[in-house]
Amino acid sequence: MNSAQNTKKIKWQMLAFMAFSTVWGFGNVLNGFVYFNGIQVIFSWILMFALYFVPYALMVGELGSAFKSTGGGVSSWVHDTMGSKLGYYAGWTYWACHITYIASKSSGGLKALSWAIFRNAETYDTFPTLAVQLVTLAVLLIFAFIASRGLKPLKSLTTIAGSSMFVMSLLYIVMMFAAPVINPNGGYVDLHFTKEALIPHFNVGYFTSLSILVFAVGGCEKISPYVNKVENPSKGFPKGMIALAIMVVVCAILGTVAMGMMFDPNEINASDKSFASYAANGSYWAFQKLGQYYGLGNTLLIVYAVCNMIGQLGVLVLSIDAPLRMLLDNEKTQKYIPDRLLKKNKYGAYVNGIWMVVILSGGIILIQSIVPGAASVLKQLTKLNSVCMPLRYCWVFVAYIALRKHFKTIPADYRFVKHQGPAYFFGWWCLIITLACCFMGMYDKDTFTMILNIATPCVLTALGLILPAIAKKQKG
């Protein structure tokens, strides 16, 4: 019997790879490179992994171990430690954060389609912003309809596209490092690993961009349900998470160096327009150049663009459907939600909830129709996501602090640290870092972007506070 159970256990090495494919992506390398002045981001990556990501991942391990029967949902963790009202707010935050994400997936899918067809950045960027945003809104409406019909083909396509994107991210690093040997005259950028080239300038731009890195390394709570399926979780899980951190930091550093061989940061930062263009198109240029180094023309670019398009649009459906179900399916918190939002159609989809997603995400899309240039819209959405999405991580740390307060009454097979003092320190440390980076990330020298960064989380928070009052009135 024991041997049969052991065969089903996950080895820590497998856990590390599962988590790696969940957390890391090629876009993280690009955003770090663009927003942190090229290879200077290496310093920031190392600090972020050592001081934030490793304790974050190990705290998730303890939460997943303590609440193994709840499926690993953050709202369930908060509910079981702090009550149903705060559990509702945790679920609401997780859902609300996806509103900006959904808007960005619509835009990102169109961008990828444009690159697959036209194989350049200029065509998409010359389209009138209003026209692009109206098409983006149409895409949102189409995929909201698909989500409301419970259609699942895109979910399997998303898995395939996500896996291929993961492989291409690793392939990019290997092929780029081999390129100078195969094609010595490729016209690479000279890299200088001096103190001046590696140590960043700690200015306003640096601190207001840190939310980009926090956004990049977050999300490992998705693997929390597997904690107790690991061989010897008290030792196996931390090994897996440390291996994950090492793999991610190695990929971040090598990916940054590879990108540094292609792009000159001075060119990126030459103007606001060039910065926005690199933020929106850098990943496509990277694969286009890589194909040219190997004499493959635009082949790698087209493969990457098609995989990215399928992935973006598939994630769009999942992001409309899954967070909404996490919020509305929880029977323990349904008393805080108005009855109309709980209405389902014959396919089992929350139709009014989907309409709420369309109105809020569609509002962001339409507001951005006044932004000059489609590239600027994508840059703006990247920054807005980096402000909003990490706010959901805050509930992980709140739940962890609450769990440690119940140290004697809620058992866990795995503990991040044995003593309460260090546990509280790391919980509060990661919570404060996340909040500080999100608030600093709201600042932008462009007034409209800053207003959007401040107004969006405020509106979503206000709506989350209003709904329980409406539900209380309805339900007496």
CORNOR-V669029 format. One record per pair of residues at least 24 apart in sequence whose C-alpha atoms are under 10 Angstrom apart, sorted by the first residue. I is the first residue (numbers start at 1). GAP is how many residues later the second one is. Records with the same first field share a line. If there is no record, write none. Layout:
I: GAP  GAP
This chain:
5: 224
6: 223  224  225  226
7: 224
8: 221  222  223
9: 217  219  220  221  222  223  224
10: 216  217  218  219  220  221  222  223  226  227
11: 218  219  220  221  222  225  226  228  229
12: 215  217  218  219  220  221  223  224  225  226  227  228  229  230  231  232
13: 217  223  224  226  227  228  230  231
14: 216  226
15: 208  211  212  214  215  221  222  224  225  226  228  229
16: 207  221  222  223  224  225  226  227  228  229  230  231
17: 223  224  226  227  230
18: 205  208  222  226
19: 38  200  201  202  203  204  205  221  222  224  225  226  229
20: 146  200  203  220  221  223  224  225  227  228
21: 141  142  144  145  146  223  227
22: 140  141  144  196  197  198  199  200  201
23: 192  193  194  195  196  197  198  199  200  221  225
24: 142  145  192  193  194  195  196  220  223  224  225  227  228
25: 137  140  141  142  143  144  145  191  192  223  226  227
26: 139  140  141  142  143  144  146  225  226  229  257
27: 142  189  252  255  256
28: 184  185  187  188  189  224  227  228
29: 140  184  187  222  223  224  225  226  227  228  229  230  254
30: 222  225  226  229  248  249  250  251  252  253  256
31: 178  181  182  185  247  248  249  251  252  348  351  352
32: 177  178  180  181  184  220  224  247
33: 219  222  223  224  226  227  230  232  235  245  246  249
34: 222  225  229  231  234  235  241  242  244  245  248
35: 170  171  173  174  175  177  178  230  233  234  240  243  244
36: 164  165  169  170  173  174  176  177  229
37: 160  161  163  164  169  223  227  228  229  231  232
38: 159  160  162  218  219  221  222  225  226  227  228  230  231
39: 152  153  154  158  159  160  161  214  215  216  217  218  219  220  221  222  225  226
40: 153  155  156  157  158  159  160  161  216  225
41: 157  158  159  165  172  211  212  215
42: 156  157  158  207  208  210  211  212  213  214  215
43: 155  156  157  210
44: 154  155  156  162  166  169
45: 168  169  172  203  204  205  207  208
46: 199  200  203  204  206  207
48: 162  165  166  169  201
49: 164  165  168  193  196  197  199  200
50: 192  195  196  199
51: 375  378  379  382
52: 162  165  166  374  377  378  379  381  382
53: 161  164  165  167  188  189  191  192  377
54: 163  184  187  188  189  190  191  192
55: 183  186  187  361  362  368  371  372  374  375
56: 161  162  163  164  165  185  337  340  341  344  360  370  371  373  374  375
57: 160  161  162  163  164  166  167  180  181  183  184  185  187  188  359
58: 162  163  166  179  180  181  182  183  184  356  357  358  359
59: 162  165  179  337  338  340  341  342  355  356  357  358  364  367  368
60: 159  160  161  162  163  164  165  167  181  336  337  339  340  356
61: 159  160  162  163  164  165  166  167  172  173  176  177  180  351  352  353  354  355
62: 162  165  166  171  172  175  176  338  341  342  349  350  351  352  353  354  355
63: 158  161  162  164  333  334  336  337  340  341  349  351  352  353
64: 157  158  159  160  161  162  163  164  348  349  350
65: 159  160  161  162  163  164  168  169  172  346  347  348  349  350
66: 161  162  337  344  345  346  347  348  349
67: 157  158  160  161  336  343  344  345
68: 156  157  158  159  160  161  344  345
69: 156
70: 155
71: 151  152  153  154  155
72: 149  150  151  152  153  154  155
73: 148  149  151  152  253  323
74: 147  148  150  252  318  319  321  322  323  324  325
75: 251  252  255  258  320  321  324
76: 250  254  256  257  323
77: 318  319  321  322  323  325  326
78: 317  318  319  320  321  322  324  325
79: 253  254  320
80: 319  322  323  330
81: 317  318  319  320  321  322  323  324  325  329
82: 316  317  320  321
83: 249  250
84: 247  248  249  250  251  252
85: 247  248  250  251  383
86: 247  309
87: 240  243  245  246  308  312
88: 239  240  242  244  245  246  247  248  249  376  380
89: 238  244  247  306  372  375  376  379
90: 237  301  302  303  304  305  306  308  309
91: 232  233  234  235  236  237  239  242  301  304  373
92: 231  232  234  235  236  300  368  369  371  372  373
93: 230  234  295  296  298  299  300  301  302  364  367  368  371
94: 229  230  232  233  294  295  296  297  298  299  301
95: 224  225  226  227  228  229  230  231  232  233  262  294  297  365
96: 227  228  231  261  264  265  292  293  295  296  360  361  363  364  365  367  368
97: 226  288  289  290  291  292  293  294  295  359  360  363
98: 218  221  222  225  226  259  263  287  290  291  294
99: 220  221  224  257  258  259  260  261  262  263  264  265  286  289  290  357  358  361
100: 257  260  261  262  264  265  281  282  284  285  286  287  288  289  356  357
101: 214  215  218  219  260  280  281  283  284  285  287  288
102: 38  210  211  213  214  215  216  217  218  255  256  258  259  260  262  263  283
103: 33  34  37  213  254  255  257  258  259  260  261  262  263  275  278  282
104: 32  208  212  257  260  261  273  274  275  276  277  278  280  281
105: 31  34  35  204  206  207  208  209  210  211  212  214  273  276
106: 27  29  30  31  32  33  34  35  37  203  206  207  209  210  255  256  259
107: 25  26  28  29  30  32  33  205  206  258  267  268  270  271  274
108: 28  172  200  201  203  204  205  208  270  273
109: 27  30  196  197  199  200  201  202  203  204  205  206  207
110: 25  26  29  199  202  203
111: 25  169  170  173  194  197  198  201  263  264  267
112: 169  172  190  192  193  194  195  196  197  198  199  200
113: 189  192  193  194  195  196  197
114: 191  192  195
115: 166  169  170  186  187  189  190  191  194
116: 168  182  183  185  186  187  188  189  190  191  192  193
117: 185  188  189
118: 184
119: 165  166  169  179  182  183  186
120: 161  164  165  168  181
121: 156  157  159  160  161  163  164  254
122: 155  159  253
124: 249  250  251
125: 152  155  156  247  248  249  250  251  252
126: 247  248  249
127: 246  247
128: 241  242  243  244  245  246
129: 237  239  240  241  242  243  244  245  246  247  248
130: 235  236  237  238  239  240  241  242  243  244
131: 238  243
132: 233  237  241  242  245
133: 229  231  232  233  234  235  236  237  238  241  244
134: 228  231  232  235
135: 230
136: 226  229  230
137: 221  224  225  226  227  228  229
138: 224
139: 174  177
140: 173  176  177  180  217  218  221  222  225
141: 213  214  217  218  221
142: 175
143: 170  171  173  174  175  177  215
144: 172  173  174  175  176  177  207  210  211  213  214
145: 172  206  209  210
146: 171  174  175
147: 169  170  171  172  173  174  175  200  202  203  204  207
148: 169  172  173  196  197  198  199  200  201  202  203  204  205  206  207
149: 196  197  198  199  200  202
150: 167  171  195  196  197  198  199
151: 166  196
152: 162  165  166
153: 161
154: 156  157  159  160  161  162  163  164
155: 155  156  158  159  160  161  162  163
156: 158
157: 150  153  154  156  157  158
158: 149  150  151  152  153  154  155  156  157  158  159  160
159: 151  152  155  156
160: 147  150  151
161: 143  145  146  147  148  149  150  151  153
162: 145  146  148  149  150  152  153
163: 144  148
164: 139  140  143  144  147
165: 138  139  140  141  142  143  146
168: 119  132  135  136  139
169: 82  86  118  135
170: 81  84  85
172: 83  86  87  114  115  118  128
173: 78  79  81  82  83  84  85  86
174: 80  81  84
175: 83  115  116  118  119
176: 78  79  81  82  83  85  86  110  111  113  114  115  117  118
177: 77  78  80  81  82  84
178: 115  116
179: 79  111  112  114  115
180: 81  113  114
182: 111  112
183: 109  110  111  112
184: 109
185: 108
186: 76  103  104  106  107  108
187: 74  75  106
188: 72  73  74  75  76  105
189: 70  71  72  73  74  75
190: 70  71  72  73  74
191: 66  67  69  70  71  73
192: 68
193: 64
204: 236  239  240
205: 235  236  238  239  240
206: 234  235
207: 229  230  233  234  236
208: 175  179  228  229  230  231  232  233  234  235  236
209: 174  177  178  228  229  231  232  233  234  235
210: 176  177  223  224  226  227  228  230  231
211: 172  173  174  175  176  177  178  179  222  223  224  225  226  227  228  229  230  231
212: 170  171  172  173  174  175  178  225  226  229
213: 173  177  224
214: 172  173  175  176  179  219  220  223  224
215: 167  168  170  171  172  173  174  175  176  178  219  222  223
216: 170  173  174
217: 28  31  173
218: 171  172  174  175
219: 170  171  173  174
220: 173
221: 172  175
227: 186  187
228: 184  185  186
232: 181  182
233: 180  181  182
234: 178  179  180  181  182
235: 179  180
236: 178
237: 177  178  179
238: 176  177  178
258: 28
259: 24  27
262: 24  27  28
272: 104
273: 100  102  103
274: 101  102
275: 100  101  104
276: 97  98  99  100  101  102  103  104
277: 96  97  98  99  101  102
278: 97  101
279: 96  97  99  100  101  103
280: 94  95  96  97  98  99  100  101  102
281: 94  97  98
284: 24
319: 38
320: 33  34  35  37  38  41
321: 28  29  32  33  36
324: 25  26  29  30  32  33
325: 24  25  28
327: 26
328: 25
333: 135
334: 134  137
335: 133  136  137  140
336: 128  129  130  131  132  133  134  135  136  139
337: 127  129  130  131  132  133  134  135  137  138
338: 129  130  131  132  133  134  135  136  137
339: 131  132  135  136
340: 131
341: 126  130
360: 96  99  100
364: 88  92
367: 85
368: 80  81  84
370: 78
371: 77  78
376: 73
377: 72
379: 70
380: 64  66  68  69  70  72  73
381: 68  71  72
383: 58  59  60  61  66  67  70
384: 54  57  58  65  66  68  69  70  72  73
385: 53  56  68
386: 51  52  55  56  67
387: 47  48  50  51  52  53  54  55  56  66  67  69  70
388: 50  51  53  54  65  66  68  69  72
389: 49  68
390: 44  45  47  48
391: 40  43  44  46  47  48  66
392: 42
393: 37  38  41  42
394: 33  34  36  37  38  39  40  41
395: 36
396: 31  34  35
397: 27  29  30  31  32  33  34  35  37
398: 29  30  32  33
399: 28
400: 24  26  27  28
401: 24  25  26  27  30
402: 25
